[in-house]
Amino acid sequence: MNWEGLSKLLFLFLLAVVPSVAWLFYFLKKDGRPEPKRYLLLTFVLGGLVTIIGSQAENVWFRPFVQNNPNSQLGAILFLFFYPFLEEILKFLAARISTIKNRYFRDETNDPMIYMITAALGFAAAENLKVYFSTIFGSGAILTWQGIFNIQFSDTILVNLMATAAIRFLATVLLHAISAAIIGYFWSFTRTCKKKFPALLIAFPAGILLATVLHSVYNYLIMNISEGFVYPLILVILLVISGAIVSRAFRQLKNCRIKK
């Protein structure tokens, strides 16, 4: 057995998961009545698993219409808006499935925000791992079990991995949590309304739309990050302001009661 390869695989796994867990602890402190750990773990894992659907959709199902679209401008627009929309839907799907039989999900106004953030951070952890594998093997490489368990990389790649992990921790992982929190807020807001179904018909599309726009703007800034100092500056401002709004949303929901 290649113990060196296994140790490096474990290192990659921790490098992928720790940033998400760190942000998860931060957001869980905003929850006045902590959720059972087993349900949070389930939501986190489901958030990671739905990335399989996302990868299949982005690299196979919709690739002819997006990356390989004869109309490059249309392809770019779909890449910037459709893929973020798809990812936000998948994060919601993970949170919704994990809470179907969860009676604790219904006792606080802000529970949807907590579970959406948890699913998003699971999604981000799996995405981190995928990015690290691409850094080591190349973006077009086909991974095999033998290759994964016998993984090797140089000191140069190690430095790249650490730098990538730091950037994703401060930006991408946080972005996933914030965009999911926006959906969770609108989902939570419906609990404060007497007519929940009509409210959901309005609030849910609004939450998805805002989360998608935020995610799309982030992707655009990342794609142009090397064009000058303006794009990184806007990116930092975007994350700081949106993070502050999410914190305020948590405080607001604490003062609201669930309408029966």
CORDAFEN-V768190 format. One record per residue. N is the residue number from 1. PHI is phi in degrees with one decimal (none if undefined). BURIAL is # if it has 16 or more other C-alpha atoms within 10 Angstrom, else .. D_FIRST is the distance of its C-alpha to the first C-alpha in whole Angstrom. Layout:
BEGIN
n,phi,burial,d_first
N,PHI,BURIAL,D_FIRST
N,PHI,BURIAL,D_FIRST
END
This chain:
BEGIN
n,phi,burial,d_first
1,none,.,0
2,-85.4,.,4
3,-68.0,.,6
4,-64.7,.,9
5,-63.4,#,9
6,-65.8,#,9
7,-65.4,.,11
8,-70.7,#,13
9,-64.1,#,13
10,-62.0,.,15
11,-60.2,.,17
12,-63.6,#,18
13,-62.0,#,19
14,-65.5,.,21
15,-63.5,#,23
16,-81.4,#,24
17,-86.7,#,25
18,-56.1,.,26
19,-57.2,#,29
20,-66.4,#,30
21,-65.1,#,30
22,-62.0,.,32
23,-67.6,#,35
24,-63.1,#,34
25,-60.3,.,35
26,-62.0,.,38
27,-73.7,#,40
28,-65.5,#,39
29,-65.5,.,42
30,-84.7,.,44
31,-92.2,#,44
32,-66.9,.,47
33,-125.3,.,45
34,-54.9,.,42
35,-81.0,#,40
36,-58.1,.,38
37,-62.1,.,34
38,-65.7,.,33
39,-75.2,#,35
40,-65.4,#,34
41,-63.2,.,30
42,-59.9,#,31
43,-64.4,#,33
44,-61.2,#,30
45,-65.7,#,28
46,-63.1,#,30
47,-59.9,#,31
48,-70.9,#,28
49,-67.9,#,28
50,-69.3,#,31
51,-65.0,#,29
52,-63.4,.,28
53,-64.9,.,32
54,-61.4,#,33
55,-64.4,.,30
56,-62.2,.,31
57,-66.2,.,35
58,-75.5,#,35
59,-97.2,.,33
60,-128.1,.,34
61,-62.0,.,37
62,-103.8,#,39
63,-57.2,.,38
64,-60.8,.,41
65,-92.6,.,44
66,-115.2,#,42
67,-62.4,#,40
68,-104.1,.,42
69,-68.5,.,45
70,-57.9,.,48
71,-89.1,.,50
72,-62.3,.,48
73,-67.3,.,50
74,-63.9,.,49
75,-60.5,#,45
76,-65.7,.,45
77,-64.5,.,47
78,-63.6,#,45
79,-62.7,#,42
80,-76.3,#,43
81,-113.5,#,45
82,-72.2,#,43
83,-63.6,#,40
84,-59.4,#,40
85,-59.2,#,42
86,-61.2,#,40
87,-66.1,#,37
88,-65.8,#,40
89,-63.1,#,40
90,-65.5,#,37
91,-64.3,#,37
92,-63.8,#,40
93,-59.6,#,38
94,-63.1,#,35
95,-65.8,#,38
96,-68.1,#,40
97,-62.7,.,38
98,-71.0,#,36
99,-109.3,#,40
100,-59.1,.,42
101,-103.6,.,41
102,-98.7,.,41
103,-71.1,.,45
104,-73.9,.,44
105,-70.8,#,44
106,-107.4,.,48
107,-100.4,.,49
108,-134.5,#,49
109,-64.3,#,50
110,-91.1,#,47
111,-55.2,#,44
112,-58.6,#,44
113,-64.7,#,43
114,-61.8,#,41
115,-74.2,#,39
116,-65.4,#,39
117,-63.3,#,38
118,-62.0,#,35
119,-62.2,#,34
120,-65.1,#,35
121,-72.2,#,32
122,-65.3,#,29
123,-59.9,#,30
124,-65.1,#,30
125,-63.1,#,27
126,-65.4,#,25
127,-65.7,#,27
128,-57.6,#,26
129,-61.2,#,22
130,-63.7,#,24
131,-65.3,#,26
132,-66.7,#,23
133,-62.5,#,21
134,-65.9,.,24
135,-64.0,#,24
136,-83.1,#,21
137,-96.6,#,21
138,100.5,.,25
139,-65.6,.,27
140,-99.0,.,27
141,-73.9,.,24
142,-98.7,.,22
143,-80.0,.,19
144,-122.3,.,16
145,-61.2,.,13
146,-64.7,.,11
147,-66.2,.,13
148,-66.4,.,13
149,-82.3,#,9
150,-121.4,#,9
151,-66.7,#,12
152,-138.7,.,14
153,-153.9,.,18
154,-83.9,.,20
155,-63.8,.,23
156,-64.1,.,25
157,-66.1,.,23
158,-59.7,.,22
159,-61.7,.,26
160,-62.9,.,27
161,-63.6,#,25
162,-65.4,.,26
163,-65.3,.,30
164,-62.9,#,29
165,-62.0,#,28
166,-65.1,.,31
167,-65.1,.,33
168,-67.9,#,32
169,-61.8,#,32
170,-79.8,.,36
171,-125.8,#,37
172,-64.7,#,35
173,-62.9,#,34
174,-64.0,#,37
175,-58.9,#,39
176,-60.0,#,37
177,-65.7,#,38
178,-67.0,#,41
179,-63.3,#,42
180,-68.2,#,41
181,-62.7,#,43
182,-62.8,#,46
183,-62.1,#,45
184,-61.0,#,45
185,-64.1,#,48
186,-67.0,#,50
187,-64.7,#,48
188,-64.6,#,49
189,-59.4,#,53
190,-63.6,#,54
191,-71.9,#,53
192,-90.1,#,56
193,-103.5,#,58
194,-70.0,.,61
195,-95.0,.,60
196,-70.1,#,56
197,-66.2,.,56
198,-60.0,.,58
199,-64.0,#,57
200,-65.6,#,53
201,-63.1,.,55
202,-94.0,.,56
203,-69.8,#,53
204,-63.4,#,50
205,-59.9,.,51
206,-63.9,#,52
207,-64.7,#,49
208,-62.4,#,47
209,-63.8,#,49
210,-64.5,#,49
211,-63.3,#,45
212,-65.9,#,45
213,-62.6,#,47
214,-59.7,#,45
215,-62.0,#,42
216,-67.1,#,44
217,-62.2,#,46
218,-59.6,#,42
219,-59.9,#,41
220,-63.3,#,44
221,-65.5,#,44
222,-64.2,#,40
223,-65.4,.,41
224,-113.7,.,44
225,-62.8,#,42
226,-89.7,.,42
227,-81.7,.,46
228,152.3,.,48
229,-74.5,.,48
230,-65.0,.,50
231,-64.6,#,47
232,-61.3,#,44
233,-64.0,.,47
234,-62.4,.,48
235,-61.5,#,45
236,-62.1,.,45
237,-61.5,.,48
238,-59.7,#,47
239,-67.8,#,44
240,-65.5,.,46
241,-66.7,.,49
242,-66.2,#,47
243,-64.4,#,45
244,-65.2,.,48
245,-65.3,.,50
246,-64.0,#,47
247,-61.8,.,47
248,-65.8,.,51
249,-62.2,#,50
250,-59.1,#,49
251,-64.8,.,52
252,-63.8,.,54
253,-68.2,#,52
254,-62.3,.,52
255,-92.3,.,56
256,-105.1,.,56
257,-113.0,.,56
258,-73.7,#,55
259,-84.0,.,58
260,-79.3,.,58
END
